[in-house]
Amino acid sequence: MMLPQVGEAGQAALTRARVLLVGCGALGTHLADQLVRAGVGFLRIADRDVVEWTNLQRQVLFDEEDARRGWPKAAAAAERLARVNSEVTVEPRVADVDSANVEMLAGAGVDGKQVDLIVDGTDNVETRYLLNDVSVKHGIPWVYGACVGMEGRAMAVRPGQTPCFRCVFPEPPAALELATCDTAGVLGAAAGVVASIQAALAIKQLVGDVGKFGSLVTVDLAAMRFGSVSLEGGRDTACPCCGKRAFQFLDRPADGSSATLCGREAVQLKGAGAMDLFQLAERWRSAGRLEVNRFFVRCRLVDPAEVVLTGFADGRVIVQGTKDVGRARALYARFVGA
């Protein structure tokens, strides 16, 4: 409250604020920690993954016990944050954010429940275009961030006032065009720097200190170089999203797609619909060693012994022990069904 940019009125605004954080990995854990410590009143954390040992190098809310039990990241983060600031409501959502659920997670169209801000903690480009669609369609500001290797960038989007994400990056990059955490790694310090910039942009937005948001901040810790690319006047009237209001990514039906998980020997497969976890546990009981809780059913298979299956109520199954999508689909068909 001593900061002139915040003050008592700004702190009160933070206390009333509702934020959706999508992704709780390297960026997301730093973001969640800083927003909760700043006193944001409500934080909904949506993440599809579970904590792994390799996460601990850069995902600061998790510890070895979280990795040992393979706890969902959203739930593990909520447990830790409750001990950081008990006055903040932290709502974990163990879910893969897609076109079928993103508007519900943002509270769009729900009277009095829409979030005030969306913050990007994701590790994939496709979801960012989806968040941009939701932002523009419903007038919800959002803060973009990305980090790989020792580099990163961040930008705030205010619908109707600044360029949207598609004004700056009109189309998703082609396959293999960008490095990933699997191919280039991630320096934990770089994720912390980028997330801190995002958190500052988020807090400025929430306290009403909108200032000049029309810039893309870039970070290169290998060269110890920081930059800011002005986006003043960068709104594109021909932009498919904010110019023509065509929400290509939001209107695309969610399907039973697959995805290899960044930094892990694992493939996520989406089923056709929700699953009954108790029924799934019964199906897997003879296949290996089971772990059952309110979030998932996990089976460490006897055959093949190197594979672990984790099923979630929303119909997703993570096949750990392979990055071969074809093999993962075969195991899914064998142990879950068509």
N, C-alpha and C positions, 0 to 999 in steps of 0.2 A: 504493500500500500504506500510505501515511501516513494516508489517510482512515480514521477509526474505523468508518465504515459499510462499508468494504471490507476492509482489512487483508490479511495474507498469505493467510489462508484464503479470503477473497473473491476475491483475484487468482488463486489456484489454481483456484477454481470457474469463473472466467471462462475460464481456459485449457482446461478440460474441456468447456466449453459448446458446444452445437451449435445454430445459429440459422438459420432460413429467413427471408430477406428477399424479399418479393414486391413487385416494382416497383423500378426503379432510375432514377427521374426526379428531380424537385426534392427530394422528401422522401428518396427511397431513396439518393441519392448522399451526402447529409449523414449519413444513418444508417449506411451502410456504412463511411464514413470514420471515424466516431466509434467504432463497434464494433470495427473492426480495430485502431485505435490503442489502444483499451482492452485489447486482448489476447484477445478472444473466439477460442477455439481453432478453430472451424469455422464458416464462413459460406457458405451456399448462396444465390446471387442468381438469382432467376428474373425475367426480363423479356422481353417480346415484341418490343421496338422497336429501332430503330437510332438513332445519334446524328445530330442535325440541328443546323444553325447556330443556330436559334432556341433550342436547349436551353442554350446556353453562358451565357446570362444568369443561370441559376439552378441548373444541374446541375453541381456543383462538381468532380466527378471527371473531367470531359471537357474536351478542348481542341480547338483548330481542326483539328489533324491527325485526330482521331477523327471530326469532322464531315466533313472532306474525303473520307475514305474510307468514310463511312457505316457505321461499325463497329457491331455489335450492342452495346447498352448493357451487358449483363451481361458480355460479353467485355472491353470497354474498361475497365469498372470493375475487373475481376479483374486486368488487366494493371497498372493504376495501383496497386491495393492491394498487389500483390506487392512493389512498390518501397517501400511505406510500412511494412509489417511482414511480413517473409518467414517469420516463425514461425507465421503464421495460414494455415490452409488455406482458400482462397477458391475455391469451385466455381461457375462460371457455367453457367446453364441458359438457353439461348435458346429460350424457350417461352412460349406464351400460357397462363396458369394458368386452368384450368377444372375442372369436376367430374370430368373423366376422368383428370386427372393430379395434382390437388392433394394427395391422400393420399399418393401416391408421393413427391412432392417433400418432404412433411413427414416421410417415413419411417414413416408410421403403419402398424403391423402388421408392420414389419420388425424382427426381434429385434436389439436393441442399437443401432439406427440412427435411431430416432425423434428428431426435434429437440426441444430443451428449450424453445424459444420461437419464435413466429412474429411477425414485425414487418411492419407494413403500410406499404409505400411506394407504394401504387397510386394511380391517378387516376380510379377509377370505383367507384361505390357497390356494384354487383352483386358484385364480387369480395370486398368486405368482408363481405357476408352469407355468402359461401362460406367465407371464412376463419373466421368465427364458428362455422359448422357443424362444420368440421374441429376447431376448438379444443374445442368442447363434447363432440363425439363421442369424441375420443381423449384428453381431459384435458390438452391442450397450452395453456399460457397464451399470450396474444397481446397486442400493443400496437397500438391503432388510432391513426391520425393522418390529418388532412385539412387542406388549405390551398388557398385561392383568394383572389385579390385581396390584401388586406393582413390577412386574418383566417384563423384556423385553430383546431383543437381536437385534443386527444389524450386517450386513456383506456387504462388497462390492464384486461384481462379475465383473471380467474383462475377457471376453471370450478369450480363448486361453492362458491365463496367470495364472488365479487362478481357483480353483475348482468352478464349477457352483453350483447352488442351489441344483440340483438333485444329485450331487456328495456328498453333505453333508446330504441332506434329500432325499433319493432315491424315496420314495413314500409318498403320502399324508397320514396323520394320519387317522385312522378309526373314524367313528362317535362316539362322546362322549369321545374320547381319550384326547382331549385338552379342557381346560377351555375356556370360552368365556366371553365377557363383560356382557352378560346376566346372567351368572352363578357366575362370580367372581368379576364383577365391574372393573373399571379402575381408578387408582389414576392419577389425572391430572399431578402431578409432575413427575410421572414415564413416562408418555407419552412425557413430555417435555424433560426429560433426554435422552430417546431413540432417539427422533427426532433430538436432538442436535448432537448426535453421527452420525446419518445418514447425517445431514447437513454438518458436518465436513468432512465425507468421500466423499460426493458429491463435495464439494468445492475443496478438494485436487485433486480429479479426474479432475475437469474442469480446474484447473490452471496448470495441468501437473505435480503436486507433487504426483506421483503415489506411491512412497515408497513401503512399505510392506502392501499389501492389504489382504494377506492370513491369516486372523484371524476372528473368530466369537467373538464379544464382547457381554458379558452378564451383566445384571444389576439386582440386587435384593435390592430394597430400604427398604424392611422390615428388612433385615439383614445388610443394608448399605454395601453391598458387590458388588464389580465389578470384572469381570474376563475377560480373553482373551484366547480363545482356538485357538492354532496355527493350521492352515490348510496347512502349508507348505508341499508340496509333496502329497497333498490330492486329486489331480485330478485323477479321475477314468477312465481309458481307456475303461472300460466296461460300463460307464455311458450311459444310453439310449439317453440322450440329447447331451452333448458335446463330448462324445466318439463315439456314433453310429449315431449321428445327426438324431435321430427319434423324431420328434416334436409332441408328443402324445397329448398334451393339445392344441397346436395351430391348429393341423389338425382335432381336434374333432369339428363337426358341432355345431354351436350355435343353441339352441333349445328353445322351449317355456317353459323353466323351471321356477320354483318358488323358492323363498328364503325368509325366515324370516329375518327381518332387525335387526341387533345387537342393543340391548338396546332400542328397540321400540316395541310397540304393533301393529305390521304392517307386512304385507306380500307383497312382490313384485311379480307380474306376468308378464311374457313376452308374448306378442301377436305374431302373425305370421308375422307382418310387420309394416310399418309406419302407423300412424294415422293422419287424418286431424283434427286439434284441433277445428276448427270452426264447423265441423260436429259433433264432440264429444260434444261440448258445446250445440248444438241444441238437441242432444239426451238426455242430462242430465238436460235440462232446467226445466222440470216439476218434476224432482226427488228430488230437494233440492235447497239449496242456492249455487249459482255459483260464482266462481272467475276465470277470464280468463286473461291470459297474454301471452307474446311471448314464455314462457318456458313450461307452463302447463295449463290444465283445472282442477280445483278442485271443487268437489261437496260435500257439507255437507248434507248427505241424511236426508230426513224426516223420512223414514222407510227403514231400521232400523236406529234409531236416533243417535246411538253411532258411526256410520261408516262414514268415510270420504274417498272418492275416488279421487286420483290424477292421471291424465293421461298425458303422455308425447308423443311428436311427434314421438319418435322412437318405439312406440308401447307398452311401459311399462305402467302398472297401479299399483300404490301402494294402497293397501286396508288397511286403518288404522282403528284400533278398534278391531282387532282380530289377534291372532297368529296361528289360525287353518287354515292350508292350504286348507283343504276341503271346509270350509265355505267361504274362500276368493275366491276360484274358482267358487263357486256357485254364489256369488255376481258379479264376473266378467261376468259370463255367462248371468246373469239377466240384467246388466246395460251396458255391452259392446257388448256381443254376443259370439258366439262359439269361 
